Amino acid sequence: MKGGETEYKNVRLVNFMNKEKDCEAKQFAIRPFLAPDYTPYASFSGLTFDNVAHEAMLYIEDPPATWANPA
């Protein structure tokens, strides 16, 4: 596969209680590399969320609005 592929097996994600830390930094259990124009394929099997808030599970950044070019 062009661009890479990552496989995660039997990973346990623990104690992501909020999407913001006390210092106001964002934290998420799963967050792709910060390149909203391309995210490589990732495969997960045996993934366990332990004490993870719904809003802190996953974040995929929207591309910048300036990228919209209908022409």
Backbone as JSON Lines, residues from 0, in Angstrom:
{"i":0,"aa":"M","n":[0.85,-1.18,0.0],"ca":[0.0,0.0,0.0],"c":[0.89,1.23,0.0]}
{"i":1,"aa":"K","n":[0.61,2.14,-0.87],"ca":[1.41,3.36,-0.96],"c":[1.13,4.27,0.24]}
{"i":2,"aa":"G","n":[2.16,4.82,0.84],"ca":[1.99,5.76,1.94],"c":[2.04,5.14,3.31]}
{"i":3,"aa":"G","n":[2.11,3.84,3.38],"ca":[2.27,3.19,4.67],"c":[0.99,2.63,5.25]}
{"i":4,"aa":"E","n":[1.16,1.75,6.17],"ca":[0.06,1.09,6.85],"c":[0.56,0.71,8.23]}
{"i":5,"aa":"T","n":[-0.29,0.85,9.24],"ca":[0.08,0.5,10.6],"c":[-0.95,-0.47,11.16]}
{"i":6,"aa":"E","n":[-0.47,-1.47,11.87],"ca":[-1.36,-2.45,12.48],"c":[-1.15,-2.42,13.99]}
{"i":7,"aa":"Y","n":[-2.24,-2.27,14.74],"ca":[-2.2,-2.25,16.19],"c":[-2.94,-3.48,16.7]}
{"i":8,"aa":"K","n":[-2.29,-4.28,17.53],"ca":[-2.92,-5.49,18.06],"c":[-2.87,-5.48,19.59]}
{"i":9,"aa":"N","n":[-4.0,-5.81,20.2],"ca":[-4.09,-5.98,21.66],"c":[-3.55,-4.77,22.43]}
{"i":10,"aa":"V","n":[-4.05,-3.61,22.07],"ca":[-3.64,-2.36,22.73],"c":[-4.72,-1.99,23.75]}
{"i":11,"aa":"R","n":[-4.29,-1.56,24.92],"ca":[-5.2,-1.12,25.98],"c":[-4.96,0.37,26.22]}
{"i":12,"aa":"L","n":[-6.0,1.18,26.02],"ca":[-5.92,2.62,26.23],"c":[-6.61,2.94,27.54]}
{"i":13,"aa":"V","n":[-5.88,3.58,28.47],"ca":[-6.36,3.73,29.84],"c":[-6.35,5.19,30.28]}
{"i":14,"aa":"N","n":[-7.44,5.59,30.95],"ca":[-7.55,6.87,31.67],"c":[-7.44,8.13,30.8]}
{"i":15,"aa":"F","n":[-8.17,8.14,29.71],"ca":[-8.35,9.38,28.95],"c":[-9.71,9.91,29.39]}
{"i":16,"aa":"M","n":[-9.71,10.68,30.48],"ca":[-10.95,11.09,31.13],"c":[-11.6,12.32,30.5]}
{"i":17,"aa":"N","n":[-10.84,13.1,29.79],"ca":[-11.36,14.33,29.24],"c":[-10.5,14.68,28.03]}
{"i":18,"aa":"K","n":[-11.08,15.39,27.07],"ca":[-10.29,15.74,25.9],"c":[-9.34,16.91,26.15]}
{"i":19,"aa":"E","n":[-9.46,17.57,27.32],"ca":[-8.54,18.65,27.69],"c":[-7.85,18.33,29.0]}
{"i":20,"aa":"K","n":[-6.55,18.56,29.04],"ca":[-5.8,18.4,30.27],"c":[-5.89,19.69,31.09]}
{"i":21,"aa":"D","n":[-5.41,19.66,32.31],"ca":[-5.44,20.85,33.17],"c":[-4.73,22.04,32.54]}
{"i":22,"aa":"C","n":[-3.72,21.79,31.73],"ca":[-2.96,22.87,31.1],"c":[-3.62,23.33,29.79]}
{"i":23,"aa":"E","n":[-4.83,22.86,29.53],"ca":[-5.63,23.19,28.35],"c":[-5.12,22.56,27.06]}
{"i":24,"aa":"A","n":[-4.13,21.69,27.14],"ca":[-3.69,20.96,25.97],"c":[-4.73,19.89,25.64]}
{"i":25,"aa":"K","n":[-4.87,19.55,24.37],"ca":[-5.82,18.53,23.94],"c":[-5.19,17.16,24.08]}
{"i":26,"aa":"Q","n":[-5.99,16.16,24.48],"ca":[-5.51,14.79,24.54],"c":[-6.61,13.86,24.04]}
{"i":27,"aa":"F","n":[-6.22,12.88,23.25],"ca":[-7.14,11.91,22.71],"c":[-6.46,10.55,22.7]}
{"i":28,"aa":"A","n":[-7.23,9.5,22.89],"ca":[-6.67,8.15,22.89],"c":[-6.11,7.82,21.5]}
{"i":29,"aa":"I","n":[-6.83,8.22,20.46],"ca":[-6.38,7.97,19.09],"c":[-6.45,9.29,18.33]}
{"i":30,"aa":"R","n":[-5.32,9.67,17.78],"ca":[-5.26,10.9,16.99],"c":[-4.23,10.7,15.89]}
{"i":31,"aa":"P","n":[-4.66,10.73,14.63],"ca":[-3.7,10.55,13.53],"c":[-2.67,11.68,13.5]}
{"i":32,"aa":"F","n":[-1.6,11.42,12.8],"ca":[-0.58,12.43,12.58],"c":[-1.24,13.69,12.04]}
{"i":33,"aa":"L","n":[-0.75,14.85,12.41],"ca":[-1.39,16.12,12.05],"c":[-1.15,16.5,10.59]}
{"i":34,"aa":"A","n":[-1.73,15.73,9.7],"ca":[-1.68,16.02,8.27],"c":[-3.09,15.77,7.71]}
{"i":35,"aa":"P","n":[-3.98,16.76,7.82],"ca":[-5.37,16.52,7.47],"c":[-5.62,16.19,6.0]}
{"i":36,"aa":"D","n":[-4.63,16.39,5.14],"ca":[-4.83,16.05,3.74],"c":[-4.54,14.57,3.45]}
{"i":37,"aa":"Y","n":[-3.88,13.88,4.37],"ca":[-3.61,12.46,4.17],"c":[-3.41,11.78,5.52]}
{"i":38,"aa":"T","n":[-4.14,10.71,5.74],"ca":[-3.97,9.9,6.94],"c":[-3.72,8.47,6.5]}
{"i":39,"aa":"P","n":[-2.55,7.9,6.79],"ca":[-2.27,6.51,6.39],"c":[-3.26,5.53,7.02]}
{"i":40,"aa":"Y","n":[-3.43,4.4,6.38],"ca":[-4.32,3.35,6.84],"c":[-3.83,2.79,8.17]}
{"i":41,"aa":"A","n":[-4.76,2.58,9.09],"ca":[-4.45,1.96,10.37],"c":[-5.47,0.86,10.64]}
{"i":42,"aa":"S","n":[-4.99,-0.27,11.08],"ca":[-5.85,-1.41,11.4],"c":[-5.74,-1.7,12.89]}
{"i":43,"aa":"F","n":[-6.89,-1.86,13.56],"ca":[-6.92,-2.13,14.99],"c":[-7.61,-3.47,15.24]}
{"i":44,"aa":"S","n":[-7.01,-4.31,16.08],"ca":[-7.66,-5.54,16.53],"c":[-7.33,-5.75,18.0]}
{"i":45,"aa":"G","n":[-8.32,-6.17,18.76],"ca":[-8.12,-6.38,20.19],"c":[-7.93,-5.1,20.96]}
{"i":46,"aa":"L","n":[-8.53,-4.01,20.48],"ca":[-8.4,-2.71,21.12],"c":[-9.33,-2.62,22.32]}
{"i":47,"aa":"T","n":[-8.8,-2.19,23.47],"ca":[-9.58,-2.06,24.7],"c":[-9.5,-0.63,25.21]}
{"i":48,"aa":"F","n":[-10.67,-0.04,25.46],"ca":[-10.75,1.27,26.09],"c":[-11.1,1.06,27.55]}
{"i":49,"aa":"D","n":[-10.25,1.5,28.45],"ca":[-10.47,1.32,29.89],"c":[-10.48,2.69,30.56]}
{"i":50,"aa":"N","n":[-11.66,3.1,31.02],"ca":[-11.81,4.39,31.69],"c":[-11.48,5.54,30.73]}
{"i":51,"aa":"V","n":[-12.1,5.5,29.54],"ca":[-11.89,6.5,28.51],"c":[-13.21,7.2,28.21]}
{"i":52,"aa":"A","n":[-13.25,8.52,28.35],"ca":[-14.46,9.29,28.06],"c":[-14.74,9.27,26.56]}
{"i":53,"aa":"H","n":[-16.01,9.24,26.21],"ca":[-16.41,9.18,24.8],"c":[-15.77,10.31,23.98]}
{"i":54,"aa":"E","n":[-15.79,11.53,24.51],"ca":[-15.25,12.68,23.76],"c":[-13.72,12.66,23.66]}
{"i":55,"aa":"A","n":[-13.06,11.78,24.4],"ca":[-11.6,11.71,24.36],"c":[-11.1,10.48,23.6]}
{"i":56,"aa":"M","n":[-11.99,9.76,22.93],"ca":[-11.58,8.54,22.22],"c":[-10.79,8.82,20.94]}
{"i":57,"aa":"L","n":[-11.31,9.69,20.11],"ca":[-10.74,9.85,18.77],"c":[-10.88,11.29,18.31]}
{"i":58,"aa":"Y","n":[-9.87,11.78,17.59],"ca":[-9.94,13.11,17.0],"c":[-9.26,13.07,15.64]}
{"i":59,"aa":"I","n":[-10.0,13.51,14.63],"ca":[-9.44,13.67,13.29],"c":[-9.68,15.13,12.91]}
{"i":60,"aa":"E","n":[-8.61,15.84,12.68],"ca":[-8.67,17.27,12.41],"c":[-9.3,17.55,11.05]}
{"i":61,"aa":"D","n":[-10.15,18.57,10.97],"ca":[-10.69,19.02,9.7],"c":[-9.6,19.76,8.93]}
{"i":62,"aa":"P","n":[-9.61,19.64,7.6],"ca":[-8.62,20.41,6.84],"c":[-8.91,21.9,6.94]}
{"i":63,"aa":"P","n":[-7.9,22.73,6.77],"ca":[-8.12,24.18,6.82],"c":[-9.13,24.62,5.76]}
{"i":64,"aa":"A","n":[-10.02,25.56,6.1],"ca":[-11.03,26.04,5.16],"c":[-10.4,26.66,3.92]}
{"i":65,"aa":"T","n":[-9.2,27.19,4.05],"ca":[-8.53,27.82,2.9],"c":[-8.16,26.79,1.82]}
{"i":66,"aa":"W","n":[-8.22,25.5,2.15],"ca":[-7.91,24.48,1.16],"c":[-9.06,24.27,0.19]}
{"i":67,"aa":"A","n":[-10.26,24.71,0.54],"ca":[-11.42,24.54,-0.33],"c":[-11.22,25.38,-1.59]}
{"i":68,"aa":"N","n":[-11.18,24.73,-2.71],"ca":[-10.97,25.43,-3.98],"c":[-11.85,24.77,-5.04]}
{"i":69,"aa":"P","n":[-13.11,25.21,-5.14],"ca":[-14.01,24.58,-6.1],"c":[-13.59,24.76,-7.55]}
{"i":70,"aa":"A","n":[-12.72,25.73,-7.83],"ca":[-12.28,25.95,-9.21],"c":[-11.27,24.87,-9.58]}
